[in-house]
Amino acid sequence: MVESQSPGQASETEEAARFQARVDQEIKIEPRDWMPEGYRKTLVRQISQHAHSEIVGMLPEGCWVTRAPSLRRKVQLLAKIQDEAGHGLYLYSAAETLGTPRSEMIDALHSGRAKYSNIFNYPVLSWADIGTIGWLVDGAAIINQIALCRCSYGPYARAMERICREESFHQRQGYEIMMSMAFGTSEQKRMAQSALDRWWWPSLMMFGPSDRESAHSSQSVAWKIKRVSNDDLRQQFIDMTVPQAEYLGLKMPDPDLKWNEERGHYDFGEIDWAELKRVVSGDGPCNKERMAARVKAHEDGAWVREAAVAYADKKRQRESAARIAAE
């Protein structure tokens, strides 16, 4: 008779097989569940990068709060920036459930060891850029994030559900700004077209390198961290966005863009992957500016974090003293 192994005695191979079976059965993985170290590291890298992108993404829009064309637009932009801050906090919290302290993730960002979305390293030159960011950048984010709502890791999937609801509002808000510009004066339409020309290709790069070149894609798909490939997400975004641009009367900055009846999708031109690599590596138009601003904001806010910790400690001490006195 063969003596059965207890869960604690099971080999790592058996644990990995059970883990994959749970993933294949669409059972969410939770923080206390066993998981392969590679799965944990992949999640920390991806979720922290996502969190960094939300926080750094506040910077280009923040520059336009004082220059918004009306009080209504100013309030809308402030609310959106606050939403992005909240998204970053949700995501840092989700990553912390995997055992990596937030301070470690932030230090990795500030030291250049961690990445964030390439899109936030481009300059925001006009109010039309703010509309284009909402329309294209948040639109691309939604395409990517809807799939992440079905991620195999529970805390990440649940965070994404709330984030997607708010991002969809940001996208509609951005498109409404573009409508007001495209249907406004000739100068406003020129600004809208200029913004589309400058942001279109970086928006396509947001989905990451082609599947042929992606170092993490296949394993992430197997673990159901990633549900849809980079190229399929990019195609979905193009198919959604081109008719929106046509409604605005704006011309897409891609001479090779055309509808392919046989495929049922738009064909599009070659993306400049060298530019993506250059920007991600830190040599984009605004990389140094963005990171300097982020580090300064973090350092300037140190006293707030210290005060919050001191207040929480004092509150715990008072509650502990009250319990002891009541016994």
C-alpha positions in Angstrom: 0.0 0.0 0.0 1.4 3.4 -1.0 1.2 6.0 1.7 -0.4 9.2 0.5 1.4 12.4 0.8 0.1 15.3 2.8 -0.2 18.7 1.1 2.9 19.8 2.9 4.9 16.9 1.6 3.8 17.3 -2.0 6.6 18.1 -4.4 6.8 21.5 -6.1 5.9 19.8 -9.4 2.7 18.5 -7.9 1.9 21.9 -6.4 2.5 23.5 -9.8 0.2 21.0 -11.5 -2.6 21.7 -8.9 -2.1 25.4 -9.4 -2.4 25.2 -13.2 -5.5 23.1 -12.8 -7.1 25.8 -10.7 -6.2 28.4 -13.2 -7.6 26.3 -16.1 -10.8 25.9 -14.1 -11.1 29.7 -13.8 -10.7 29.6 -10.0 -9.2 32.8 -8.8 -5.8 32.6 -7.1 -5.8 34.5 -3.8 -2.8 35.9 -1.7 -2.6 32.9 0.7 -2.8 30.3 -2.1 0.4 28.5 -3.2 1.7 29.9 -6.5 4.9 29.4 -8.5 7.6 32.0 -7.8 7.5 33.0 -11.5 3.8 33.7 -11.3 4.4 35.9 -8.2 7.3 37.8 -9.9 5.3 38.3 -13.1 2.4 39.8 -11.2 4.6 42.1 -9.1 6.3 43.4 -12.2 3.0 43.9 -14.1 0.9 45.3 -11.3 3.6 47.6 -10.0 4.3 48.9 -13.6 0.6 49.5 -14.0 0.5 51.4 -10.6 3.5 53.5 -11.6 1.8 54.4 -14.9 -1.3 55.6 -13.1 0.8 57.8 -10.8 3.2 59.2 -13.5 0.2 59.7 -15.8 -1.1 62.4 -13.4 1.9 64.6 -14.3 1.2 65.6 -18.0 -2.4 66.4 -17.2 -1.6 68.2 -14.0 0.3 70.8 -16.0 -3.0 71.8 -17.6 -5.2 72.3 -14.6 -4.4 76.0 -14.3 -4.7 76.4 -18.1 -8.0 74.6 -18.7 -10.3 76.8 -20.8 -13.2 77.0 -18.3 -14.1 76.3 -14.7 -16.1 73.2 -15.8 -13.1 71.8 -17.7 -10.8 72.6 -14.7 -13.1 70.7 -12.3 -13.4 67.7 -14.7 -9.6 67.5 -15.1 -9.0 67.7 -11.4 -11.5 64.9 -10.8 -9.8 62.8 -13.4 -6.3 63.3 -11.9 -7.7 62.3 -8.5 -9.2 59.2 -10.0 -5.7 58.3 -11.4 -4.2 58.7 -8.0 -6.8 56.3 -6.6 -6.1 53.8 -9.3 -2.4 53.8 -8.4 -3.3 53.2 -4.7 -5.6 50.3 -5.6 -2.8 48.7 -7.7 0.0 49.2 -5.2 -2.3 47.6 -2.6 -2.9 44.6 -4.9 0.8 44.2 -5.5 1.5 44.3 -1.8 -0.6 41.2 -1.3 2.1 39.4 -3.1 4.7 40.2 -0.4 6.5 43.2 -2.0 6.4 46.4 0.1 5.1 49.5 -1.5 8.3 51.4 -0.6 10.4 48.8 -2.5 8.2 49.3 -5.6 8.4 53.0 -5.5 12.2 52.9 -5.0 12.4 50.7 -8.1 10.5 53.3 -10.0 12.6 56.3 -8.8 15.9 54.5 -9.4 15.0 53.5 -13.0 14.8 49.8 -12.3 11.0 49.7 -12.9 9.1 50.8 -16.0 5.9 52.7 -16.6 3.8 53.2 -19.8 5.8 54.8 -22.6 2.9 57.2 -23.4 3.5 59.5 -20.5 7.0 60.5 -21.8 5.6 62.8 -24.6 4.9 66.5 -24.2 1.3 67.9 -23.9 1.4 70.9 -26.1 -2.3 72.1 -26.2 -5.7 71.6 -24.7 -6.5 69.3 -27.7 -3.7 67.0 -26.3 -5.7 66.7 -23.1 -8.8 65.6 -25.1 -6.6 63.2 -27.1 -5.1 61.7 -24.0 -8.6 60.9 -22.7 -9.8 59.6 -26.1 -6.8 57.6 -27.2 -4.7 56.9 -24.1 -7.6 56.0 -21.8 -9.3 54.3 -24.7 -6.3 52.0 -25.2 -6.1 51.5 -21.4 -9.7 50.3 -21.3 -9.1 47.8 -24.2 -6.3 46.3 -22.2 -7.9 46.6 -18.8 -11.2 45.0 -19.6 -9.3 41.8 -20.3 -7.5 42.1 -17.0 -10.8 42.0 -15.1 -10.7 38.3 -15.9 -7.1 37.9 -14.6 -6.4 34.8 -12.6 -5.2 36.7 -9.6 -8.1 37.8 -7.5 -6.9 41.1 -6.0 -5.7 42.4 -9.4 -9.0 41.4 -11.2 -11.1 43.1 -8.5 -9.1 46.3 -8.6 -9.5 46.4 -12.4 -13.3 46.2 -12.3 -13.5 49.5 -10.5 -10.7 51.1 -12.5 -12.4 50.2 -15.8 -15.6 51.9 -14.8 -13.8 55.1 -14.1 -11.5 54.9 -17.1 -14.5 54.5 -19.4 -15.8 57.8 -18.1 -12.4 59.4 -18.7 -12.5 58.2 -22.3 -15.9 59.6 -23.0 -14.8 62.9 -21.4 -11.8 63.1 -23.7 -13.8 62.3 -26.8 -16.3 65.1 -25.8 -13.4 67.5 -25.7 -12.3 66.4 -29.1 -15.8 66.9 -30.5 -15.8 70.4 -29.2 -12.5 71.1 -30.9 -13.1 69.2 -34.1 -16.6 70.9 -34.6 -15.3 74.3 -33.4 -13.3 76.9 -35.2 -10.8 76.1 -38.0 -8.0 76.8 -35.5 -9.5 74.4 -33.0 -9.9 71.7 -35.6 -6.2 72.2 -36.6 -5.2 71.7 -33.0 -7.3 68.6 -32.8 -5.7 67.2 -35.9 -2.2 68.1 -34.7 -2.8 66.3 -31.4 -4.1 63.1 -33.2 -1.0 63.2 -35.5 1.3 63.2 -32.5 -0.4 60.8 -30.2 -1.7 58.1 -32.6 1.5 56.1 -32.9 2.6 56.3 -29.2 -1.0 55.1 -28.4 -0.5 52.0 -30.5 2.8 51.3 -28.8 1.0 51.2 -25.4 0.0 47.6 -26.1 3.6 46.6 -26.0 5.8 44.9 -28.6 4.5 42.5 -31.2 3.7 39.1 -29.9 6.7 37.8 -31.8 9.0 40.0 -29.7 7.2 39.9 -26.3 9.3 38.2 -23.7 6.5 37.6 -21.2 3.4 37.1 -23.3 3.1 33.3 -23.7 3.7 32.4 -20.1 1.3 35.1 -18.9 -1.4 33.8 -21.2 -0.8 30.2 -19.9 -1.3 31.5 -16.3 -4.3 33.6 -17.4 -2.7 36.8 -16.1 -3.0 38.0 -19.7 -6.1 37.0 -21.6 -5.5 38.6 -25.0 -2.3 39.0 -27.0 -0.7 42.4 -27.6 -1.4 42.3 -31.3 -5.1 41.4 -30.8 -5.6 44.2 -28.3 -3.9 46.7 -30.7 -6.1 45.5 -33.5 -9.3 45.9 -31.4 -8.2 49.4 -30.5 -7.6 50.4 -34.1 -11.0 49.0 -35.2 -12.8 50.9 -32.5 -11.0 54.2 -32.9 -10.9 54.7 -36.7 -14.7 55.2 -37.1 -14.6 57.6 -34.1 -11.9 59.7 -35.9 -14.0 59.7 -39.1 -17.0 61.0 -37.2 -14.8 63.9 -36.0 -13.7 64.6 -39.5 -10.0 64.0 -38.6 -7.5 62.2 -40.8 -5.6 59.3 -39.3 -1.8 59.8 -39.6 -1.2 56.5 -41.4 -1.2 56.3 -45.2 -1.3 52.5 -45.0 -4.5 52.4 -43.0 -7.4 50.8 -44.9 -10.3 48.4 -44.2 -9.6 44.8 -45.1 -12.9 43.2 -46.1 -11.4 39.7 -46.1 -10.0 40.0 -42.5 -12.8 42.1 -41.2 -10.3 44.5 -39.7 -8.2 47.5 -40.6 -4.8 47.0 -42.0 -2.2 49.6 -40.7 1.3 50.7 -41.2 4.5 49.5 -39.5 5.0 50.8 -36.0 8.4 52.3 -35.2 9.5 49.8 -32.6 12.9 51.5 -32.3 11.1 54.5 -30.9 9.3 52.4 -28.4 12.5 50.8 -27.2 14.2 54.2 -27.0 11.4 55.8 -24.9 11.1 52.7 -22.6 14.8 52.8 -22.1 14.6 56.4 -20.8 15.4 58.4 -23.9 12.0 59.8 -24.6 11.2 63.5 -25.0 10.1 63.9 -21.3 11.5 60.9 -19.4 13.9 62.9 -17.2 11.3 65.6 -16.6 8.6 63.2 -15.6 10.8 61.2 -13.2 12.3 64.4 -11.6 8.8 65.7 -10.9 7.7 62.3 -9.5 10.7 62.0 -7.2 10.3 65.6 -6.0 6.6 65.1 -5.3 7.4 61.9 -3.3 10.0 63.7 -1.3 7.9 66.8 -0.7 5.1 64.5 0.6 7.2 62.6 3.1 5.9 64.7 6.1 2.3 63.8 5.2 3.1 60.0 5.2 5.0 60.4 8.5 2.1 62.3 10.0 -0.4 59.6 8.9 1.8 56.8 10.4 2.2 58.7 13.7 -1.6 59.3 13.9 -2.3 55.6 13.2 0.2 54.6 15.9 -1.4 57.0 18.4 -4.9 55.7 17.5 -3.8 52.1 18.1 -2.2 53.0 21.4 -5.4 54.7 22.6 -7.6 51.8 21.5 -5.3 49.3 23.2 -5.3 51.4 26.4 -9.1 51.6 26.3 -9.4 47.8 26.0 -7.0 47.2 28.9 -8.9 49.7 31.1 -12.2 47.9 30.2 -11.0 44.5 31.3 
